[in-house]
């Protein structure tokens, strides 16, 4: 069921479904989430069943207000308070040591819990109406392209969801930045709209990368965010040659590009994305889905720049391609 307008009545109905242990898909500023009452282990289990998600893969708990953190986290350190003040509501997930009563289904059996306060008005209205934490990974089959519009959720999950709140396209378009604050030093586990440099500036300290961490977090698997169609990353200099080679073999090829040199590519299935990182992020998943739905033989994706502002895009594309 899709509620096409996220009005107060729809919000109230969705909150009631959450209280009843049902699944509700809702928009955030990053991607659409598949939500369940985070305090109800049976309800959270429905998320894993609907997505085909491994049981040891933790989910993010969404809150309406930072003051709810102490319901879930064993402590609320100064580092977390600084980040919450700077970036919440917003696309930042913080990993804390968990309270003893947090269900193992939420944490993947770990002693940590991932929390965030989203910036999307529909998400916040739902969280306030519900009153508690909502566990919500992306509302798609596990490992596949995340949904950024309500109809993406319907395509992926159909009647596995009791309610889909339609809040329009997601403004950010890629999943939240994840930072782990349970170690001696902050560790960036997943890049997102909020960059490592921004985190360092607020904390006044180095933020390490995740190479040696023992913490499991969403989006850390080698293959994720992936289309069904085989997808390859190509340097701009070799992209046109790759297109010619594949077409000469009779293959149907889709192309995702962003630079000016690609505007005249002789390819029927070309999507030209913006050359600014934030605008590219917002359009990435929808464009990947559009090409994937054409059932082509191959997708060729122009490699974005290697600068920090493109870190989130490069992370997602490295896991979506072979």
C-alpha positions as CSV (number, residue, x, y, z in Angstrom):
1,X,0.0,0.0,0.0
2,X,1.4,3.4,-0.9
3,X,0.1,6.4,0.9
4,X,0.7,9.1,-1.7
5,X,0.5,12.0,0.6
6,X,2.4,11.9,3.9
7,X,-0.3,13.9,5.8
8,X,-1.1,13.7,9.5
9,X,-3.6,10.9,9.0
10,X,-1.1,8.9,7.0
11,X,1.6,9.5,9.6
12,X,-0.7,8.4,12.4
13,X,-1.7,5.2,10.6
14,X,2.0,4.4,9.8
15,X,2.9,5.0,13.5
16,X,0.1,2.6,14.6
17,X,1.4,0.0,12.2
18,X,4.8,0.3,13.7
19,X,3.3,-0.2,17.2
20,X,1.6,-3.3,16.0
21,X,4.9,-4.8,14.9
22,X,4.4,-4.2,11.1
23,X,6.9,-2.8,8.5
24,X,6.6,0.7,7.3
25,X,8.8,2.2,4.5
26,X,9.4,5.9,4.8
27,X,11.6,8.6,3.2
28,X,14.7,10.1,4.8
29,X,17.0,12.7,3.2
30,X,19.4,9.8,2.3
31,X,17.3,6.9,1.0
32,X,14.0,5.3,1.8
33,X,14.1,3.2,5.0
34,X,12.3,-0.1,5.8
35,X,11.2,0.6,9.4
36,X,10.2,-1.5,12.4
37,X,9.9,-0.9,16.1
38,X,13.5,-1.1,17.2
39,X,12.5,-2.3,20.7
40,X,10.6,-5.2,19.2
41,X,12.9,-8.0,18.2
42,X,10.2,-9.9,16.3
43,X,9.3,-6.8,14.3
44,X,13.0,-6.2,13.5
45,X,13.2,-9.8,12.3
46,X,10.6,-9.0,9.7
47,X,13.0,-6.5,8.2
48,X,15.6,-9.2,7.7
49,X,13.1,-11.6,6.2
50,X,11.7,-9.0,3.8
51,X,15.2,-7.9,2.6
52,X,16.9,-11.2,2.7
53,X,19.4,-9.6,5.0
54,X,22.0,-11.7,7.0
55,X,21.1,-11.9,10.7
56,X,24.6,-10.7,11.7
57,X,24.3,-7.4,9.7
58,X,23.3,-4.5,12.1
59,X,20.7,-1.9,11.3
60,X,20.5,1.8,12.1
61,X,18.1,3.0,14.7
62,X,16.4,6.3,13.8
63,X,15.4,8.8,16.5
64,X,13.4,12.0,16.6
65,X,15.6,13.8,19.0
66,X,19.3,13.5,20.3
67,X,17.9,13.3,23.8
68,X,16.7,9.8,23.1
69,X,20.2,8.5,22.6
70,X,20.5,7.5,26.3
71,X,17.6,5.1,25.7
72,X,19.9,3.1,23.4
73,X,23.5,4.1,24.1
74,X,25.4,3.2,27.3
75,X,26.9,6.7,27.3
76,X,26.7,10.0,25.3
77,X,30.3,11.2,25.1
78,X,31.4,14.8,24.4
79,X,32.6,13.7,20.9
80,X,29.1,12.5,20.1
81,X,27.5,15.7,21.5
82,X,29.7,17.8,19.3
83,X,28.8,15.8,16.2
84,X,25.1,15.8,17.1
85,X,25.0,19.5,17.6
86,X,26.7,20.1,14.2
87,X,25.0,17.5,12.0
88,X,21.7,16.3,13.5
89,X,19.1,16.2,12.1
90,X,21.1,15.1,9.1
91,X,22.9,12.3,7.2
92,X,25.3,11.1,10.0
93,X,25.1,7.8,11.8
94,X,27.1,7.5,15.1
95,X,28.0,4.1,16.6
96,X,27.9,3.9,20.4
97,X,28.3,1.2,23.0
98,X,24.8,-0.1,23.5
99,X,22.5,-0.3,26.5
100,X,21.9,-3.8,27.8
101,X,18.3,-3.9,26.7
102,X,18.9,-3.2,23.0
103,X,17.7,-6.3,21.0
104,X,20.5,-8.4,19.4
105,X,18.4,-8.2,16.1
106,X,19.2,-4.5,15.9
107,X,23.0,-4.8,16.6
108,X,23.8,-8.0,14.7
109,X,24.9,-9.5,18.0
110,X,27.5,-6.8,18.6
111,X,27.9,-4.7,21.8
112,X,27.4,-1.5,19.7
113,X,24.4,0.3,18.3
114,X,24.1,2.7,15.3
115,X,21.9,5.8,15.8
116,X,20.9,8.8,13.8
117,X,18.4,11.6,13.7
118,X,17.2,12.1,10.0
119,X,16.5,15.5,8.5
120,X,13.5,14.5,6.3
121,X,10.3,16.1,7.6
122,X,8.2,13.0,6.9
123,X,10.7,10.8,8.8
124,X,10.7,13.2,11.7
125,X,7.0,13.4,11.8
126,X,6.7,9.6,11.8
127,X,9.3,9.2,14.6
128,X,7.6,11.8,16.8
129,X,4.2,10.2,16.3
130,X,5.7,6.7,17.1
131,X,7.6,8.0,20.0
132,X,10.5,5.4,20.0
133,X,13.4,4.3,17.9
134,X,12.7,2.9,14.5
135,X,15.2,0.4,13.0
136,X,15.5,1.1,9.3
137,X,17.9,-0.1,6.7
138,X,17.3,0.8,3.1
139,X,14.0,-0.4,1.8
140,X,15.3,-2.8,-0.9
141,X,16.5,-6.4,-1.3
142,X,19.8,-6.8,0.5
143,X,22.8,-5.8,-1.5
144,X,20.8,-4.2,-4.3
145,X,20.4,-0.5,-5.3
146,X,19.0,1.6,-2.5
147,X,15.6,3.2,-3.2
148,X,15.3,7.0,-3.5
149,X,11.6,7.2,-4.4
150,X,8.5,5.4,-3.1
151,X,7.9,3.4,-6.3
152,X,11.4,1.9,-6.0
153,X,10.3,0.4,-2.7
154,X,7.1,-1.0,-4.3
155,X,9.2,-2.5,-7.1
156,X,11.6,-4.2,-4.7
157,X,9.4,-5.3,-1.8
158,X,5.8,-5.2,-2.9
159,X,3.4,-6.6,-0.4
160,X,6.2,-7.4,2.1
161,X,5.6,-3.9,3.4
162,X,2.4,-2.9,5.2
163,X,2.7,0.8,4.3
164,X,4.9,3.0,2.1
165,X,4.9,6.7,3.0
166,X,5.6,8.6,-0.2
167,X,7.6,11.8,0.6
168,X,9.0,12.3,-2.9
169,X,12.6,11.9,-4.1
170,X,15.3,11.8,-1.4
171,X,17.4,15.0,-1.4
172,X,20.8,13.5,-0.6
173,X,20.4,10.2,-2.4
174,X,23.2,8.1,-0.8
175,X,23.3,6.5,2.6
176,X,24.5,8.4,5.7
177,X,28.1,8.8,6.8
178,X,28.9,6.3,9.6
179,X,31.4,7.2,12.3
180,X,32.4,4.8,15.2
181,X,33.0,6.5,18.5
182,X,33.5,3.4,20.6
183,X,37.3,3.2,20.1
184,X,40.1,5.5,21.4
185,X,39.9,7.5,18.3
186,X,37.0,8.2,15.9
187,X,36.8,5.9,12.9
188,X,35.0,6.6,9.6
189,X,33.2,3.4,8.6
190,X,31.2,4.6,5.6
191,X,31.6,7.9,3.7
192,X,28.5,9.9,2.9
193,X,27.4,13.5,2.4
194,X,29.2,14.6,5.6
195,X,32.9,14.3,4.7
196,X,35.8,13.2,6.8
197,X,37.2,16.7,6.7
198,X,33.9,18.1,8.1
199,X,34.0,15.5,11.0
200,X,37.7,16.4,11.7
201,X,36.8,20.1,11.8
202,X,34.1,19.6,14.4
203,X,36.0,17.2,16.6
204,X,39.3,19.0,16.3
205,X,40.9,15.5,16.0
206,X,42.0,13.0,13.5
207,X,39.3,10.6,12.1
208,X,40.8,7.3,11.1
209,X,39.6,5.1,8.2
210,X,38.0,1.7,8.8
211,X,40.8,-0.7,7.6
212,X,41.4,-2.4,10.9
213,X,38.1,-2.0,12.7
214,X,36.2,-5.0,14.2
215,X,32.9,-3.2,14.1
216,X,30.4,-4.4,11.5
217,X,28.2,-1.6,10.0
218,X,25.8,-1.2,7.1
219,X,27.4,-0.9,3.7
220,X,30.8,-2.5,4.5
221,X,30.4,-5.6,2.4
222,X,32.5,-5.9,-0.8
223,X,29.4,-6.1,-3.0
224,X,26.5,-3.8,-2.2
225,X,24.3,-1.2,-3.8
226,X,24.6,-3.4,-6.9
227,X,22.4,-3.6,-10.1
228,X,21.4,-7.0,-11.5
229,X,23.2,-6.0,-14.7
230,X,26.9,-6.5,-14.9
231,X,28.5,-3.0,-14.3
232,X,32.0,-1.9,-15.0
233,X,33.9,1.3,-14.0
234,X,35.8,2.9,-16.8
235,X,38.3,5.7,-16.9
236,X,37.1,8.7,-19.0
237,X,39.9,8.1,-21.5
238,X,38.9,4.5,-22.2
239,X,35.1,4.7,-21.9
240,X,34.3,5.4,-25.5
241,X,36.6,2.6,-26.6
242,X,34.8,0.2,-24.2
243,X,31.5,1.3,-25.6
244,X,32.6,0.7,-29.2
245,X,34.1,-2.7,-28.3
246,X,31.0,-4.0,-26.5
247,X,28.6,-2.7,-29.3
248,X,30.8,-4.4,-31.9
249,X,30.1,-7.6,-30.1
250,X,26.4,-7.0,-30.4
251,X,25.9,-6.2,-26.8
252,X,23.2,-3.8,-25.5
253,X,25.1,-1.3,-23.3
254,X,24.0,1.3,-20.9
255,X,26.3,4.2,-19.9
256,X,26.4,6.4,-16.8
257,X,28.7,9.4,-17.3
258,X,29.2,12.9,-16.0
259,X,32.0,14.7,-17.9
260,X,31.7,17.0,-21.0
261,X,33.6,14.7,-23.2
262,X,30.9,12.1,-22.9
263,X,28.0,14.3,-24.1
264,X,28.4,13.1,-27.7
265,X,28.8,9.4,-26.9
266,X,27.0,7.4,-29.6
267,X,25.0,5.3,-27.2
268,X,21.2,4.8,-27.1
269,X,21.1,4.2,-23.4
270,X,23.2,7.1,-22.0
271,X,22.4,9.0,-18.8
272,X,24.6,12.1,-18.2
273,X,24.7,13.0,-14.6
274,X,25.8,16.3,-13.1
275,X,29.5,16.9,-12.6
276,X,29.1,18.2,-9.0
277,X,29.4,15.5,-6.4
278,X,26.3,16.4,-4.4
279,X,24.1,16.6,-7.4
280,X,25.5,13.4,-8.8
281,X,24.8,11.6,-5.4
282,X,21.2,12.7,-5.6
283,X,20.7,11.2,-9.0
284,X,22.9,8.1,-8.8
285,X,20.6,5.4,-7.6
286,X,17.6,6.5,-9.6
287,X,19.7,6.5,-12.7
288,X,21.3,3.1,-12.0
289,X,17.8,1.7,-11.5
290,X,16.6,3.2,-14.8
291,X,19.4,1.5,-16.7
292,X,19.2,-1.8,-14.7
293,X,15.4,-2.1,-15.5
294,X,16.2,-2.1,-19.3
295,X,17.7,-5.6,-18.9
296,X,20.8,-4.7,-20.9
297,X,23.9,-6.8,-21.3
298,X,26.3,-4.4,-19.5
299,X,26.5,-1.1,-17.8
300,X,29.6,1.1,-18.2
301,X,30.1,3.8,-15.6
302,X,32.6,6.7,-16.0
303,X,35.0,6.8,-13.0
304,X,34.4,9.9,-10.9
305,X,37.3,12.0,-9.6
306,X,39.3,10.7,-6.6
307,X,38.8,13.8,-4.4
308,X,37.3,13.7,-1.0
309,X,34.0,15.3,-2.0
310,X,33.5,12.3,-4.3
311,X,34.3,9.7,-1.6
312,X,30.7,8.6,-1.1
313,X,30.1,8.2,-4.8
314,X,33.3,6.2,-5.3
315,X,32.5,4.0,-2.3
316,X,29.1,3.1,-3.7
317,X,30.3,2.6,-7.2
318,X,33.2,0.4,-6.1
319,X,30.8,-2.0,-4.4
320,X,28.2,-1.9,-7.3
321,X,30.6,-2.8,-10.0
322,X,32.8,-5.9,-10.8
